[in-house]
Amino acid sequence: MVNIKSLSLLFISSSTLHSSLAFHASFQSSQQVGTSLSTTLLYATNSDKDQSKNNDRLASRKSKMGRRSILSIASSSAITLSSPNPSLAMNNKSRTEGYAVQHTEREWAYILSGKQYNILREGGTERPNSSILESEERDGEYRCAGCNTPLFASSQKFHSGTGWPSFATGLAGVEVENVNPVQANLLGAEIRCATCGGHLGDVFNDGYLFVNTPAFSSGKRFCVDGSALIFKPSDGSEEVFGDTAPPAKKQEMPDFLAPPKINARDR
Ligand SMILES: [Zn+2]
């Protein structure tokens, strides 16, 4: 998605019509995107002196719409395609309206840690493997760091390998954004705490990929920012705040990135 945007910006700044035409052709054939976007990219890249004349001619031939309106479509398409958090972009529901627990933003900033505030109130995303709860395996309950509402049971937790705490299902305290099925499948739907409206992460329909986990039967993967959670162990031991960093461990390179192993004999 981001690549498409950067490509379009690149071509907008390009000064040759030739390259834009090539892009126009490849873009249409490979991406199957509507003609308005690719046509507009064509216009935007043409920086000849008689640009406006050319544009008018092309515009009248290709479309009844004016250049300005086409450009606005292109820019909005680019924004939609490149949005870093698409589920939020599509969701107009406020994080405060209609929720039982209400605080002003200033109060939230006081109640929550910086990480918690960024996730819960600003809809941010923590870096993968940055929460101690990703590796938590004890029995217990995962609660909202904003309002203490129970959100996930440890029995539904599984290791997805994504670096974020993952659950097969949520408890009743979890609210799932209502998005169209295509978006839900491709990009996921936002999940929030139903009590305080705090952003928790996203839910994806790819649970079936995780064989031998509870997600395989639910078909869902609730991908949660650990910082939004507090883990309450059922043995009564101390609560674990998800915005705590995991204990430092030796960084190991994945096999596919590691250099080939060379034995002394091979030299
Ligand atoms: Zn909450």
Boltz pocket constraint, residues with backbone or C-beta under 6 A from the ligand:
constraints:
  - pocket:
      binder: B
      contacts: [[A, 144], [A, 145], [A, 146], [A, 147], [A, 148], [A, 149], [A, 193], [A, 194], [A, 195], [A, 196], [A, 197], [A, 198]]
      max_distance: 6.0
